[in-house]
């Protein structure tokens, strides 16, 4: 993934598996047709045909369920990538700020959560969690690493 929109955050394995499953479904259709033709022509008996039909049908159902699941994963990752790109554009628009304005706050931050103060160490400490618009929470360690880089 590259920030700035040149590459998208997607799961290549999910797309590849989805494409393979489409090919497997077509292959199963051909196998079913062939076994039906073999049954009609008498090459295989009815009992064997029923057994093969159940097996092919179950495998096809499994492939369809997996394809639906993979499609949902792909759509979610594409939505996340789009949200990230939109957030980056908003940050770029506000990169020259010298103070936090209400407009910039509304554009970048979804919510601020302030925990109750902790005085157990003798000093007052209070944790603050910021939920950024479009992307959610960013762990503090990620922010500090980015700041040091």
Secondary structure, DSSP 8 states (H G I E B T S, - for coil): --TTTTS----HHHHHHHHHHHHHHHHHHHHHHHHHHHHHHTSS-HHHHHHHHHHHHHHHHHHHHHHHHHHHHHHHHHHHHHHHHHHHHHHHHTTT-SS--HHHHHHHEEEEEE---B-TTSS-B--EEEEETTTEE--HHHHHHHHH-
